Amino acid sequence: MTSAADPRAAAAGAEILRAGGSATDAAIAMMLALNVVEPHNSGIGGGGFLLHSDGATGKLDTYNGREKAPAAADIRWFYGADGKPLSIRDAIPGGRSVGVPGNLAMMALAHKAHGRLPWARLFQPAIRLATDGFAITPRMFGMMSNYSSHVDAWGKSYLLGADGKPKPVGTILKNPDQAAFFARIAKKGPAEFYRGKTAAKLVATVNDSPRNPSKMTVRDLSAYTAQQFAPVCGTYRAYKVCGMGPPSSGGVAVLQILKQLERFDMAALGKDSPTAWHLFAESSRLAYADRNAYLGDPDKVSVPVAGLTDPAYLAARSALIAPDRSMATIAAGAPPGAPPKQPVPPRDEQGTSHMVAVDRQGDVVTITSTIESIFGSGLTLNGIFLNNELTDFDIVPEADGYLVANRVEGGKRPRSSMAPTIVYGPDGRIRIALGAAGGSTIIAQIAKALVGVLDWNLSAQDAIALPLLYAPGATGVVEKGTALEAMVPALNALGEKLAVAPLGLKANAVEWKDGHWQGAADPRSEGEAYNEDGTKASNITRVGKPPQVRD
């Protein structure tokens, strides 16, 4: 079974499964197909995180394909000539926001360990889509209409008509440049991307950008390596919850939200209880505060993962939550192993997608892939959009006189909210594998869906479809046009400070329930789940307008 944010990508994964491919093979094929049909959100011009669970042994591995800053980057990478930090809006376009892409290296590393089909076979569905063309969907049209003003000349020629307006829904887009590029990578492997002429072209693209030129080198590309390491796991009630470790903040923060809720009877409260959503918001605030204080690239800063997920520490944090009122103040805690703050040295002078696959052997893969903002940096290379992932760093490198963990540094990976997650039941079998897109809302989306499945006994489909109360700080946001809006007065009475606004949400999942696999995709998106035989595996009632999604 496969699930992806676009049905054409989910179908590509199902095709690979039918051909005898593994879950990893199918997931890679979906990533590549999404690069074609969802160029505004993900692709090999960006990075991602991958979880792989072995069906025979239960062994869980994680793969880190997060982008890296060029070696020349420093803590004031996003400061202007006037010595002031750029706004996020001004930092995104152009070359300086582009990190060394990691998706392709991650795909190759995972394929070497878990692939069954030849590397080149995995590119065939995407090459076919790029060559034969695909129809512009309403969601893609919305992205083109609202977020394409910063794209470069090639991007404009690809997305816009002669009148300068986005090509209409239903238009068939063909991308021969991308097809040819994929064919070369299929034949020659990742070296085609990270070395030689392509690497030199990428460096020239970002360094010669008219806006925010970079200082990337071909050495930055050739030196890039993806990483494989152990997951971050913890328990929630009778379940084992596993996710990505740093530089993703998702795995740690999701575990914190859940563990801090564990002492409350969320099942008895139910999904229609304002108290339940208030508790969820309060737990979210504590987790996001710790995230902002401590999470970063562990290759560059000390990250107290064990302390942040320590049950005793989280029990103490949970004790700050009251069911009848909101916290007066919200601050990061002091987990065991927290590093000392570093003083600021003297001066010498943020599009995402998710996919899940499960094969006949029971292997499960869940991946979140991103180019950060919609259409990334706006720069293109051989028919793909390059990321603006470096704006996921904290542009201002200090707070209260101390350096922040997520400051820009040469060769460093920016903190991410991506949270591909696998949950095991008491019997050791996978209960659900899921992930989401939508910036820092990703953490809340995953935690909300897991409360829905594990506490409220909802299907993955219904849990993903639940509305969201997103509370990264003192003020929360209730998803507009949902049942949660009616709860706002009751939530206000509990001390919540809430705005009501649209949220760009998008999630996908596969779950084991009632003795078989079931697929799920977010009704806010155009996503779909497919069985191996190519039939749809999800029952989705679409709601609202397509979301505007970034990492």
KETORNU-964371 format. One line per 8 residues: number of its first residue (from 1); their letters; for each residue x, y negated, z of C-alpha. Coordinates in Angstrom, 3 decimals, m for minus. Example, Ala and Ser with C-alpha at 12.3 -4.5 7.8 and 13.67 -1.06 7.14 Angstrom:
REM residues 2
1> as> 12.300 4.500 7.800 | 13.670 1.060 7.140
REM end
This chain:
REM residues 551
1> mtsaadpr> 0.000 0.000 0.000 | 1.092 m3.560 m0.637 | m0.113 m6.989 0.484 | 1.071 m10.313 m0.904 | m0.031 m13.920 m1.250 | m0.846 m13.447 m4.942 | m2.642 m10.423 m6.440 | m0.186 m10.250 m9.343
9> aaaagaei> 2.680 m9.814 m6.892 | 0.775 m7.198 m4.864 | 0.103 m5.339 m8.132 | 3.815 m5.471 m9.011 | 4.632 m3.800 m5.713 | 1.990 m1.129 m6.289 | 3.502 m0.443 m9.726 | 6.874 0.209 m8.123
17> lraggsat> 5.337 2.552 m5.541 | 3.645 4.530 m8.336 | 7.032 4.845 m10.023 | 8.424 6.533 m6.916 | 9.891 3.443 m5.308 | 10.330 2.907 m1.588 | 8.633 0.254 0.499 | 11.840 m1.776 0.155
25> daaiamml> 11.739 m1.423 m3.635 | 8.109 m2.546 m3.686 | 8.806 m5.506 m1.418 | 11.689 m6.665 m3.624 | 9.504 m6.390 m6.726 | 6.851 m8.487 m4.987 | 9.416 m11.124 m4.004 | 10.563 m11.392 m7.606
33> alnvveph> 7.022 m11.499 m8.975 | 6.108 m14.244 m6.490 | 9.096 m16.208 m7.765 | 7.316 m16.249 m11.132 | 3.665 m16.792 m10.183 | 4.203 m18.781 m6.982 | 7.290 m20.859 m7.869 | 6.263 m23.596 m5.452
41> nsgigggg> 6.609 m21.373 m2.380 | 9.345 m18.780 m2.620 | 11.976 m17.118 m4.750 | 15.672 m16.377 m5.162 | 16.364 m20.100 m4.934 | 15.611 m19.789 m1.212 | 15.982 m17.379 1.676 | 14.061 m15.072 3.956
49> fllhsdga> 13.928 m12.414 6.640 | 13.126 m8.712 6.208 | 12.113 m6.011 8.698 | 12.378 m2.341 7.723 | 10.920 0.493 9.790 | 11.936 4.034 8.865 | 8.938 6.355 8.671 | 10.933 9.463 9.602
57> tgkldtyn> 13.019 8.162 12.500 | 11.204 5.011 13.590 | 14.491 3.084 13.370 | 13.914 m0.622 12.840 | 16.411 m2.840 11.050 | 16.246 m6.535 10.300 | 17.904 m8.391 7.443 | 18.859 m12.055 7.568
65> grekapaa> 18.845 m13.875 4.234 | 18.598 m17.362 5.698 | 20.306 m20.097 3.682 | 23.565 m21.683 4.852 | 24.747 m25.267 4.879 | 27.804 m26.051 2.739 | 31.098 m25.993 4.617 | 31.343 m29.756 4.150
73> adirwfyg> 28.146 m30.432 6.108 | 28.438 m32.228 9.427 | 26.049 m33.364 12.149 | 25.212 m36.556 10.251 | 24.593 m34.827 6.942 | 21.209 m36.517 6.626 | 22.295 m40.042 7.562 | 22.219 m42.832 5.004
81> adgkplsi> 24.895 m45.346 4.068 | 23.411 m47.676 6.671 | 24.293 m45.207 9.420 | 20.665 m44.393 10.149 | 19.003 m40.964 9.857 | 16.887 m40.350 6.772 | 13.203 m39.692 7.199 | 12.130 m36.144 6.396
89> rdaipggr> 10.373 m37.467 3.306 | 13.572 m39.070 2.047 | 15.801 m36.136 3.000 | 13.887 m33.463 1.057 | 14.410 m34.448 m2.613 | 17.743 m33.836 m4.317 | 20.908 m31.941 m3.599 | 21.737 m32.501 0.044
97> svgvpgnl> 18.763 m30.507 1.321 | 19.756 m27.398 m0.664 | 21.252 m24.561 1.346 | 23.181 m21.675 m0.215 | 20.307 m19.321 m1.169 | 20.218 m16.005 0.656 | 17.239 m14.063 m0.704 | 19.101 m12.250 m3.461
105> ammalahk> 21.932 m11.141 m1.180 | 19.397 m9.947 1.385 | 17.474 m8.016 m1.254 | 20.636 m6.293 m2.454 | 21.714 m5.367 1.080 | 18.310 m3.884 1.910 | 18.121 m2.074 m1.443 | 21.529 m0.485 m0.891
113> ahgrlpwa> 20.301 0.937 2.425 | 16.692 1.811 1.599 | 16.100 1.644 m2.155 | 15.111 4.643 m4.283 | 14.688 3.195 m7.753 | 17.518 1.542 m9.692 | 18.038 m2.149 m8.942 | 17.173 m3.152 m12.517
121> rlfqpair> 13.773 m1.406 m12.389 | 12.617 m3.724 m9.630 | 12.925 m6.762 m11.900 | 10.707 m5.413 m14.676 | 7.303 m6.638 m13.413 | 8.660 m10.156 m12.804 | 10.438 m10.290 m16.157 | 7.218 m9.180 m17.841
129> latdgfai> 5.221 m11.900 m16.074 | 7.766 m14.575 m16.981 | 7.966 m13.421 m20.604 | 4.301 m12.753 m21.368 | 3.040 m15.577 m19.192 | 0.577 m15.925 m16.328 | m2.440 m18.113 m15.705 | m2.275 m21.157 m13.462
137> tprmfgmm> m4.558 m20.510 m10.484 | m6.562 m23.143 m8.580 | m4.095 m22.993 m5.707 | m1.060 m23.504 m7.938 | m2.852 m26.343 m9.693 | m3.403 m27.994 m6.313 | 0.303 m27.731 m5.564 | 1.189 m29.156 m8.961
145> snysshvd> m1.248 m32.035 m8.512 | m0.171 m33.046 m5.017 | 3.460 m32.062 m4.598 | 5.312 m32.128 m7.919 | 6.318 m35.784 m8.064 | 9.882 m35.031 m6.900 | 10.683 m32.225 m9.355 | 13.436 m32.667 m11.917
153> awgksyll> 13.101 m33.016 m15.700 | 12.852 m29.276 m16.348 | 10.271 m28.893 m13.607 | 8.148 m31.667 m15.055 | 8.301 m30.171 m18.544 | 7.245 m26.806 m17.119 | 4.411 m27.993 m14.895 | 3.073 m31.097 m16.623
161> gadgkpkp> 1.482 m31.739 m19.995 | 2.405 m34.403 m22.520 | 0.096 m36.802 m20.668 | 2.128 m36.408 m17.485 | m0.696 m34.618 m15.701 | m0.548 m31.065 m14.339 | m1.450 m28.396 m16.858 | m5.020 m27.260 m16.137
169> vgtilknp> m6.199 m24.141 m14.343 | m6.095 m21.150 m16.677 | m3.180 m22.420 m18.750 | m0.740 m19.625 m19.547 | 2.744 m20.497 m18.333 | 5.753 m18.722 m19.801 | 9.229 m19.041 m18.358 | 11.816 m17.611 m20.780
177> dqaaffar> 14.688 m19.200 m18.828 | 13.677 m17.328 m15.709 | 13.095 m14.090 m17.617 | 16.586 m14.257 m19.114 | 18.121 m15.110 m15.733 | 16.363 m12.186 m14.042 | 17.489 m9.870 m16.838 | 21.122 m10.867 m16.254
185> iakkgpae> 20.841 m10.331 m12.481 | 19.097 m6.997 m13.085 | 22.010 m5.876 m15.228 | 24.955 m7.410 m13.351 | 23.724 m7.557 m9.762 | 23.876 m10.423 m7.262 | 27.352 m11.453 m8.430 | 25.627 m13.017 m11.444
193> fyrgktaa> 24.089 m15.505 m9.023 | 26.844 m16.112 m6.477 | 29.887 m16.238 m8.753 | 30.970 m17.392 m12.176 | 29.018 m19.673 m14.479 | 25.777 m19.561 m12.526 | 27.485 m20.537 m9.279 | 29.265 m23.399 m11.034
201> klvatvnd> 25.969 m24.539 m12.565 | 24.202 m24.467 m9.207 | 26.993 m26.492 m7.591 | 26.862 m29.047 m10.408 | 23.085 m29.274 m10.086 | 23.131 m30.170 m6.393 | 26.312 m32.264 m6.408 | 25.332 m34.327 m9.459
209> sprnpskm> 21.775 m34.870 m8.293 | 20.769 m38.527 m8.788 | 19.222 m38.433 m5.324 | 21.026 m37.256 m2.184 | 23.981 m35.540 m3.920 | 25.528 m32.653 m1.997 | 29.102 m31.517 m1.381 | 28.611 m27.820 m2.098
217> tvrdlsay> 31.422 m25.740 m3.591 | 31.582 m22.479 m5.514 | 33.358 m21.113 m2.445 | 30.196 m21.758 m0.412 | 28.306 m19.451 m2.774 | 30.909 m16.714 m3.167 | 31.423 m16.566 0.609 | 27.729 m16.089 1.376
225> taqqfapv> 26.757 m12.758 2.944 | 23.417 m11.493 4.192 | 23.339 m9.922 7.638 | 21.839 m6.771 9.118 | 21.254 m6.627 12.843 | 19.003 m5.288 15.587 | 15.497 m6.713 16.034 | 14.183 m8.652 19.002
233> cgtyrayk> 11.615 m6.443 20.758 | 9.424 m6.693 23.806 | 6.187 m5.294 25.172 | 2.686 m6.688 25.201 | 0.337 m4.525 27.235 | 0.728 m0.994 25.820 | 2.366 m2.181 22.580 | 5.933 m2.709 21.419
241> vcgmgpps> 6.283 m5.936 19.430 | 9.367 m6.430 17.245 | 10.494 m9.360 15.158 | 13.472 m11.311 13.851 | 16.164 m12.686 16.084 | 17.861 m16.061 15.598 | 18.262 m18.067 13.465 | 14.566 m17.266 13.200
249> sggvavlq> 12.721 m18.611 16.216 | 9.663 m16.571 15.272 | 10.471 m13.279 16.947 | 11.337 m14.841 20.300 | 8.491 m17.371 20.317 | 5.793 m14.834 19.372 | 6.964 m12.536 22.171 | 6.922 m15.430 24.625
257> ilkqlerf> 3.374 m16.471 23.731 | 2.077 m12.929 24.099 | 3.972 m12.071 27.292 | 2.858 m15.291 28.987 | m0.749 m14.324 28.184 | m0.401 m10.776 29.472 | m1.630 m11.528 33.024 | m4.918 m12.897 31.662
265> dmaalgkd> m7.780 m10.630 30.593 | m7.959 m11.875 27.019 | m10.104 m8.905 25.991 | m12.819 m9.789 28.508 | m12.734 m13.465 27.534 | m13.102 m12.702 23.817 | m12.616 m14.735 20.695 | m15.589 m17.041 21.373
273> sptawhlf> m14.303 m18.226 24.733 | m12.934 m21.783 25.042 | m10.919 m20.573 28.027 | m9.192 m17.937 25.875 | m8.175 m20.537 23.293 | m7.064 m22.935 26.038 | m4.807 m20.216 27.479 | m3.447 m19.522 24.009
281> aessrlay> m2.667 m23.228 23.538 | m0.922 m23.534 26.903 | 1.222 m20.461 26.272 | 2.092 m21.817 22.823 | 3.279 m25.106 24.320 | 5.704 m23.356 26.635 | 7.092 m21.186 23.838 | 7.537 m24.098 21.440
289> adrnaylg> 9.327 m26.108 24.140 | 11.850 m23.292 24.631 | 12.161 m22.895 20.875 | 13.076 m26.532 20.419 | 15.608 m26.447 23.244 | 17.453 m23.188 22.683 | 16.930 m21.584 19.270 | 19.506 m21.982 16.512
297> dpdkvsvp> 22.067 m20.022 14.504 | 23.798 m17.620 16.937 | 26.928 m17.683 14.781 | 27.350 m21.350 15.717 | 25.592 m21.913 19.056 | 24.916 m19.798 22.121 | 21.294 m18.592 22.072 | 20.000 m16.947 25.299
305> vagltdpa> 17.716 m14.418 23.589 | 17.787 m11.955 26.498 | 16.924 m14.706 28.959 | 14.157 m16.153 26.809 | 12.483 m12.734 26.536 | 13.195 m11.592 30.111 | 9.907 m10.433 31.699 | 10.670 m12.115 35.024
313> ylaarsal> 11.431 m15.419 33.315 | 8.250 m15.212 31.246 | 6.207 m14.333 34.325 | 7.486 m17.519 35.954 | 6.619 m19.496 32.829 | 3.170 m17.891 32.751 | 2.570 m19.035 36.322 | 2.536 m22.608 34.985
321> iapdrsma> m0.636 m21.811 33.010 | m4.024 m22.335 34.633 | m7.331 m21.266 33.049 | m9.198 m24.370 34.268 | m6.816 m27.207 33.411 | m3.936 m28.244 31.167 | m0.339 m28.644 32.284 | 0.566 m32.177 33.321
329> tiaagapp> 4.000 m31.883 31.718 | 5.545 m29.549 29.171 | 9.248 m28.845 29.205 | 11.679 m26.117 28.269 | 12.509 m23.680 31.028 | 15.873 m22.521 32.346 | 16.179 m18.928 31.106 | 18.991 m16.681 32.336
337> gappkqpv> 22.097 m17.259 30.249 | 21.080 m20.720 29.065 | 24.215 m22.470 27.746 | 25.377 m25.772 29.249 | 24.365 m28.864 27.333 | 27.027 m30.266 25.017 | 27.650 m34.012 25.095 | 27.571 m35.908 21.814
345> pprdeqgt> 31.135 m36.385 20.519 | 32.438 m39.891 19.819 | 31.672 m41.167 16.323 | 34.448 m41.773 13.804 | 32.275 m43.757 11.553 | 11.694 m28.457 5.897 | 7.075 m23.474 0.499 | 6.841 m20.018 1.974
353> shmvavdr> 5.246 m16.642 1.222 | 4.882 m13.265 2.877 | 4.515 m9.671 1.725 | 4.165 m6.203 3.283 | 4.688 m2.754 1.778 | 4.302 0.807 3.045 | 5.319 3.910 1.072 | 4.315 7.577 1.154
361> qgdvvtit> 7.183 8.392 3.522 | 5.812 5.942 6.064 | 8.567 3.359 5.614 | 7.217 m0.136 6.245 | 8.767 m3.406 5.086 | 7.583 m6.885 5.987 | 9.286 m9.960 4.483 | 8.854 m13.690 4.736
369> stiesifg> 10.465 m15.620 1.879 | 10.708 m19.361 1.406 | 12.110 m22.332 m0.469 | 10.889 m24.526 2.453 | 8.742 m27.390 1.104 | 6.438 m27.075 m1.885 | 8.714 m26.923 m4.957 | 11.645 m27.104 m2.523
377> sgltlngi> 14.212 m29.778 m3.265 | 12.642 m30.358 m6.678 | 15.875 m29.244 m8.371 | 15.843 m26.252 m10.695 | 18.315 m23.681 m11.970 | 17.612 m21.326 m14.854 | 13.845 m21.572 m14.419 | 13.730 m21.303 m10.603
385> flnneltd> 13.292 m23.965 m7.939 | 16.043 m24.517 m5.379 | 15.230 m24.760 m1.681 | 15.311 m27.776 0.610 | 15.989 m25.510 3.580 | 18.565 m27.739 5.233 | 15.812 m30.117 6.312 | 14.879 m27.355 8.770
393> fdivpead> 17.856 m28.595 10.773 | 17.193 m31.369 13.263 | 18.123 m34.428 11.209 | 19.073 m36.341 14.360 | 21.703 m34.110 16.031 | 21.232 m35.327 19.594 | 18.605 m35.801 22.279 | 19.038 m37.494 25.649
401> gylvanrv> 22.774 m37.810 25.053 | 23.363 m34.133 24.270 | 23.760 m32.179 21.041 | 20.733 m30.118 20.038 | 21.117 m26.425 19.192 | 19.677 m26.849 15.701 | 22.027 m29.620 14.570 | 23.605 m29.530 11.103
409> eggkrprs> 27.023 m27.883 10.899 | 29.077 m26.521 8.041 | 28.275 m22.886 7.251 | 25.367 m22.848 9.696 | 21.919 m21.412 9.086 | 18.995 m23.691 10.035 | 16.426 m22.544 12.572 | 13.337 m21.030 11.009
417> smaptivy> 9.779 m20.376 12.146 | 9.450 m17.316 9.908 | 8.190 m14.382 11.948 | 7.818 m11.079 10.085 | 6.586 m8.730 12.794 | 6.006 m5.016 13.320 | 3.970 m3.703 16.273 | 4.067 m0.094 17.512
425> gpdgriri> 1.264 1.574 19.431 | 1.602 3.683 22.595 | 2.049 6.740 20.362 | 5.091 5.210 18.694 | 3.298 4.838 15.364 | 3.212 1.499 13.614 | m0.018 m0.277 14.487 | 0.397 m3.354 12.274
433> algaaggs> 3.012 m5.125 10.140 | 2.373 m8.748 9.319 | 3.787 m12.164 8.559 | 2.682 m15.651 7.608 | 3.571 m18.943 5.928 | 2.857 m22.452 7.111 | 5.817 m24.105 8.840 | 5.946 m23.964 12.602
441> tiiaqiak> 2.305 m22.791 12.571 | 3.706 m19.385 11.540 | 4.492 m18.568 15.169 | 0.978 m19.430 16.318 | m0.607 m17.610 13.370 | 1.187 m14.359 14.198 | 0.473 m14.580 17.932 | m3.194 m15.404 17.240
449> alvgvldw> m3.577 m12.472 14.849 | m1.997 m10.074 17.342 | m4.304 m11.219 20.142 | m7.164 m10.646 17.687 | m6.036 m7.110 16.847 | m4.666 m5.937 20.197 | m7.028 m7.695 22.637 | m10.187 m8.385 20.672
457> nlsaqdai> m10.150 m5.150 18.655 | m10.543 m6.955 15.344 | m9.359 m5.580 12.034 | m6.191 m7.185 10.692 | m8.349 m8.831 8.045 | m10.662 m10.427 10.602 | m7.797 m11.374 12.907 | m5.956 m13.175 10.118
465> alpllyap> m9.194 m14.944 9.196 | m9.685 m16.245 12.744 | m9.315 m20.030 13.019 | m6.236 m21.451 14.698 | m5.619 m23.769 17.609 | m2.055 m24.931 16.957 | m0.419 m26.481 20.035 | 3.319 m27.091 19.664
473> gatgvvek> 3.169 m29.944 22.173 | 0.842 m31.918 24.412 | m1.571 m32.575 21.543 | m3.023 m29.614 19.670 | m4.737 m29.282 16.309 | m7.978 m27.401 15.794 | m8.408 m26.038 12.285 | m10.999 m28.139 10.497
481> gtaleamv> m14.140 m26.503 9.137 | m14.013 m23.537 11.509 | m15.937 m22.249 14.517 | m13.282 m23.728 16.812 | m14.555 m27.228 16.039 | m17.671 m26.547 18.098 | m15.455 m25.656 21.073 | m13.631 m28.998 21.125
489> palnalge> m15.844 m30.566 23.852 | m15.392 m27.533 26.092 | m11.657 m27.503 25.399 | m11.425 m31.216 26.166 | m13.098 m30.524 29.503 | m10.166 m28.194 30.286 | m7.739 m31.055 29.668 | m6.886 m30.266 26.072
497> klavaplg> m5.928 m33.171 23.815 | m7.011 m32.103 20.354 | m7.157 m33.378 16.821 | m9.244 m31.691 14.129 | m7.476 m31.312 10.795 | m6.857 m28.850 7.946 | m3.978 m26.437 8.525 | m2.019 m24.817 5.697
505> lkanavew> m2.259 m21.168 6.747 | m1.432 m18.016 4.810 | m0.858 m14.519 6.201 | m0.648 m10.907 4.990 | m0.717 m7.579 6.820 | m0.968 m3.818 6.605 | m2.336 m1.911 9.618 | m2.805 1.718 10.643
513> kdghwqga> m6.370 2.110 11.843 | m8.899 4.960 11.944 | m6.325 7.378 10.564 | m5.300 5.472 7.440 | m3.581 2.329 6.191 | m5.671 m0.784 5.649 | m4.558 m3.950 3.878 | m5.291 m7.560 4.749
521> adprsege> m4.708 m10.966 3.188 | m5.629 m14.449 4.291 | m9.044 m15.561 2.976 | m7.666 m19.114 2.824 | m5.202 m17.985 0.143 | m5.376 m16.148 m3.165 | m3.623 m13.162 m1.604 | m4.607 m9.528 m1.996
529> aynedgtk> m3.704 m6.035 m0.865 | m3.356 m3.110 m3.276 | m3.254 0.635 m2.929 | m0.486 2.493 m4.704 | m2.908 3.496 m7.481 | m3.550 m0.159 m8.294 | m6.976 m0.470 m6.646 | m7.679 m3.260 m4.196
537> asnitrvg> m7.142 m2.316 m0.569 | m8.694 m5.317 1.135 | m12.187 m6.701 1.540 | m11.740 m10.462 1.578 | m14.364 m13.179 1.695 | m12.674 m16.337 0.463 | m13.150 m19.474 2.550 | m12.471 m23.154 1.967
545> kppqvrd> m9.928 m24.671 m0.357 | m6.503 m23.121 m0.969 | m4.027 m24.207 1.722 | m1.066 m26.473 1.136 | 1.692 m24.316 2.568 | 5.333 m24.861 3.431 | 7.766 m22.895 5.586
REM end
